[in-house]
Amino acid sequence: MPLQFAPASAQSTTPELSMRPAWITEPGAGDLIVYITDDFRKSAPIAPQPLNVVTIRRANPGDPRNSPKEDMDALFKYLKANTAFMAKDSVAFTSGRDLIRFYFNGDHAALAAKFQFPKATLGEATAQDWTMLRSISIPDFSRFIARSATSQAELQRTLFGAKVPPAEARTVELKLKIDTDSPAQSQALAVALRNKRLDNVTVKLTPAADDRSLTFDASMRFSEALVQKVMNETCADAAKAGGQCVSWAGRFQSVHVELSP
């Protein structure tokens, strides 16, 4: 049977909403997975703005990588049925070992007057919360891809044994989509990326039909450090050239495992 892993680059928590997952470490909270909307990431002002925050005790505590879908689906259903909340009000949520915190826009006083949700409390985000959310950047997204790949490879070995090679013995493919403002910028960036030396990495660049964006495909022997280095440096080079990484994903090449009957 073929085994393959594609670390999530954008994970839907409801049919109406997609957020990008990042991996950060917060003092006192440990590892946190932060799912954040592109709108907030790209346009949030520096000065803190009012945000609601719902804190939920997780249905499956113990690991921030446990799926938050059950908790978030239930919270979305409740908010939509009982308040003026709409999916577009969403900003981010954090998934920690024991707690989920959902940040969103809306009239706090109106919400507080009738908020009742099991194992949850409603509050207002702090300036520290705002700073944490605004600080999410490409290195946090690349860390999520790299660490998630390691975790999933370990899980596959737990399930199927030594027939599955460890992550470090597998080839990973990293795909980045880079947008620019003009064909000239896109062409200049393509030249810069072709001339960039990335040891032990095979790179393919594909320009879009309108010549305003590039797809960067890289393959390499997996290591968390190398995956993060390639994504971080490539997106930094794009930013220097006036472009930006707008989407990303990683995927192990398939391995085939023969299972005993």
C-alpha positions as CSV (number, residue, x, y, z in Angstrom):
1,M,0.0,0.0,0.0
2,P,1.3,3.5,-0.7
3,L,2.0,5.8,2.2
4,Q,2.1,9.5,1.7
5,F,2.0,12.6,3.9
6,A,1.1,16.1,2.9
7,P,1.5,18.6,5.8
8,A,-1.4,20.9,5.8
9,S,-0.8,24.4,4.4
10,A,-4.4,25.6,4.9
11,Q,-6.8,23.6,7.1
12,S,-10.5,24.1,7.0
13,T,-12.1,24.1,10.4
14,T,-15.6,24.5,9.0
15,P,-16.9,24.4,5.4
16,E,-16.9,28.2,5.4
17,L,-13.5,29.0,6.7
18,S,-9.9,28.2,6.0
19,M,-7.0,29.2,8.2
20,R,-3.2,28.6,7.8
21,P,-1.6,26.6,10.7
22,A,1.6,27.8,12.3
23,W,3.7,26.4,15.1
24,I,4.9,28.7,17.9
25,T,6.1,28.3,21.5
26,E,4.6,30.6,24.1
27,P,6.3,31.1,27.5
28,G,4.2,29.2,30.1
29,A,2.0,27.6,27.5
30,G,4.5,25.5,25.6
31,D,3.8,24.5,22.0
32,L,0.8,26.1,20.3
33,I,-0.6,25.5,16.9
34,V,-2.0,28.8,15.7
35,Y,-4.6,28.8,12.8
36,I,-4.8,32.3,11.4
37,T,-6.7,34.0,8.5
38,D,-4.8,35.6,5.7
39,D,-6.8,38.8,6.0
40,F,-5.5,39.3,9.6
41,R,-2.0,38.2,8.8
42,K,-1.7,40.6,5.9
43,S,-3.6,43.7,7.1
44,A,-3.9,43.8,10.9
45,P,-2.7,47.2,12.3
46,I,0.1,47.4,14.8
47,A,-2.0,49.0,17.5
48,P,-4.2,46.4,19.3
49,Q,-7.9,46.4,18.4
50,P,-10.8,44.9,20.4
51,L,-11.2,41.2,19.9
52,N,-13.4,38.6,21.6
53,V,-11.8,35.4,22.8
54,V,-13.5,32.2,23.7
55,T,-11.4,29.8,25.8
56,I,-12.5,26.1,25.5
57,R,-11.3,23.1,27.5
58,R,-10.3,20.6,24.8
59,A,-12.4,17.5,24.0
60,N,-9.1,15.6,23.4
61,P,-6.4,17.2,25.7
62,G,-2.8,16.2,25.8
63,D,-1.3,17.3,22.5
64,P,-1.7,20.5,20.5
65,R,-1.6,18.6,17.3
66,N,-4.8,16.7,18.2
67,S,-7.5,17.8,15.8
68,P,-9.5,20.8,17.1
69,K,-12.3,20.2,14.6
70,E,-14.9,18.7,17.0
71,D,-14.6,21.7,19.4
72,M,-14.5,24.3,16.7
73,D,-17.4,22.9,14.7
74,A,-19.5,22.9,17.8
75,L,-18.5,26.5,18.8
76,F,-19.2,27.8,15.2
77,K,-22.6,26.2,15.2
78,Y,-23.4,27.7,18.6
79,L,-22.2,31.2,17.7
80,K,-24.1,31.2,14.4
81,A,-27.3,30.0,16.0
82,N,-27.3,32.3,19.0
83,T,-25.4,35.5,18.0
84,A,-24.7,37.8,15.1
85,F,-21.4,36.0,14.4
86,M,-20.4,35.2,10.8
87,A,-17.4,33.3,9.6
88,K,-15.8,36.4,8.2
89,D,-15.5,37.7,11.8
90,S,-12.9,35.0,12.5
91,V,-9.3,36.0,13.2
92,A,-7.5,33.0,14.6
93,F,-7.5,30.3,17.1
94,T,-4.8,28.6,19.1
95,S,-4.7,24.9,19.9
96,G,-2.6,24.1,23.0
97,R,-2.3,21.0,25.2
98,D,-5.5,21.5,27.2
99,L,-7.1,24.7,25.8
100,I,-8.4,26.2,22.5
101,R,-8.7,30.0,22.2
102,F,-10.8,31.4,19.4
103,Y,-10.3,35.1,18.5
104,F,-13.0,37.0,16.5
105,N,-14.6,40.3,15.9
106,G,-18.0,41.3,17.2
107,D,-19.9,43.3,19.8
108,H,-18.5,42.0,23.1
109,A,-21.3,43.4,25.3
110,A,-24.0,41.8,23.2
111,L,-22.1,38.5,23.2
112,A,-21.5,38.6,27.0
113,A,-25.1,39.1,27.8
114,K,-26.1,35.6,26.5
115,F,-23.0,33.5,26.0
116,Q,-23.3,30.0,27.4
117,F,-21.2,27.3,25.9
118,P,-20.1,24.1,27.7
119,K,-16.6,24.2,29.1
120,A,-16.0,27.6,27.7
121,T,-15.6,31.2,28.8
122,L,-15.9,34.5,26.9
123,G,-13.4,37.3,27.4
124,E,-11.6,40.1,25.6
125,A,-8.2,39.6,24.0
126,T,-5.2,41.4,25.6
127,A,-2.5,43.5,24.0
128,Q,-0.3,40.5,24.4
129,D,-2.7,38.3,22.5
130,W,-2.7,40.9,19.6
131,T,1.1,41.0,19.6
132,M,1.3,37.2,19.5
133,L,-1.1,37.0,16.6
134,R,0.5,39.8,14.6
135,S,3.9,38.2,15.0
136,I,3.0,35.0,13.1
137,S,5.2,34.8,10.1
138,I,6.7,32.5,7.5
139,P,9.2,30.8,9.9
140,D,6.2,29.7,12.0
141,F,4.4,28.3,9.0
142,S,7.5,26.4,7.9
143,R,8.0,25.0,11.4
144,F,4.5,23.6,11.3
145,I,5.1,21.9,8.0
146,A,8.4,20.4,9.1
147,R,7.3,19.3,12.6
148,S,4.0,17.9,11.3
149,A,5.9,15.8,8.8
150,T,8.1,14.3,11.5
151,S,5.1,13.5,13.6
152,Q,3.2,11.9,10.8
153,A,6.2,9.8,9.8
154,E,6.6,8.6,13.4
155,L,2.9,7.7,13.5
156,Q,3.2,5.7,10.3
157,R,6.2,3.8,11.8
158,T,4.2,3.2,14.9
159,L,1.3,1.8,12.9
160,F,3.2,-0.2,10.3
161,G,6.6,-0.8,11.9
162,A,10.1,-0.7,10.5
163,K,8.8,-1.4,7.0
164,V,8.2,2.3,6.8
165,P,11.4,4.3,6.6
166,P,12.0,7.1,9.1
167,A,11.4,10.7,8.0
168,E,15.1,11.4,7.5
169,A,15.3,8.6,5.0
170,R,12.5,9.9,2.8
171,T,12.3,12.6,0.1
172,V,10.0,15.6,0.7
173,E,8.6,17.9,-1.9
174,L,8.0,21.6,-1.0
175,K,5.7,23.8,-3.1
176,L,5.6,27.5,-2.8
177,K,3.4,30.0,-4.8
178,I,5.0,33.4,-5.0
179,D,3.1,36.5,-6.3
180,T,4.7,39.6,-7.6
181,D,3.4,43.0,-8.8
182,S,4.6,42.8,-12.4
183,P,6.1,40.5,-15.0
184,A,9.4,42.3,-14.6
185,Q,9.5,41.5,-10.9
186,S,8.6,37.9,-11.5
187,Q,11.3,37.5,-14.1
188,A,13.9,39.1,-11.9
189,L,12.9,36.9,-9.0
190,A,13.1,33.8,-11.2
191,V,16.7,34.7,-12.2
192,A,17.6,35.3,-8.5
193,L,16.1,32.0,-7.4
194,R,17.7,30.0,-10.2
195,N,21.1,31.5,-9.2
196,K,20.6,30.7,-5.5
197,R,22.6,27.8,-4.2
198,L,20.7,25.3,-2.1
199,D,22.9,22.3,-1.3
200,N,21.2,18.9,-1.8
201,V,18.0,20.5,-3.0
202,T,16.5,20.1,-6.5
203,V,14.5,23.1,-7.6
204,K,12.0,23.7,-10.4
205,L,10.5,27.1,-11.2
206,T,7.3,27.5,-13.2
207,P,6.0,31.0,-14.2
208,A,2.3,31.5,-14.3
209,A,0.6,32.3,-17.6
210,D,0.3,36.0,-16.7
211,D,4.0,36.1,-15.7
212,R,3.1,37.7,-12.3
213,S,3.6,34.7,-10.1
214,L,5.9,31.7,-9.8
215,T,5.6,28.2,-8.5
216,F,8.7,27.1,-6.7
217,D,9.0,23.3,-6.4
218,A,11.8,21.8,-4.3
219,S,12.7,18.2,-3.4
220,M,15.2,17.1,-0.8
221,R,16.1,14.4,1.7
222,F,13.9,15.3,4.7
223,S,15.2,17.2,7.7
224,E,13.2,19.7,9.7
225,A,16.0,22.2,9.5
226,L,16.4,21.9,5.7
227,V,12.7,22.2,5.0
228,Q,12.5,25.3,7.2
229,K,15.7,26.8,5.7
230,V,14.5,26.4,2.1
231,M,11.0,27.9,2.7
232,N,12.3,30.7,5.0
233,E,15.1,31.8,2.6
234,T,13.0,31.5,-0.5
235,C,10.1,33.6,0.9
236,A,12.7,36.1,2.3
237,D,14.2,36.4,-1.2
238,A,10.7,36.9,-2.7
239,A,10.0,39.7,-0.2
240,K,13.3,41.4,-1.1
241,A,12.3,41.4,-4.7
242,G,8.9,42.9,-4.0
243,G,6.9,39.6,-4.0
244,Q,5.4,37.4,-1.4
245,C,4.8,33.7,-0.7
246,V,1.0,33.3,-0.8
247,S,0.6,29.6,-0.4
248,W,2.7,26.6,0.6
249,A,2.6,22.9,1.1
250,G,4.9,20.0,1.8
251,R,4.5,16.3,0.7
252,F,6.6,13.2,1.3
253,Q,7.1,11.1,-1.8
254,S,5.1,7.9,-1.5
255,V,6.6,4.8,-0.1
256,H,5.0,1.4,-0.7
257,V,4.6,-1.0,2.1
258,E,3.7,-4.7,1.8
259,L,1.5,-5.7,4.7
260,S,1.4,-9.3,5.8
261,P,-2.0,-10.9,5.4
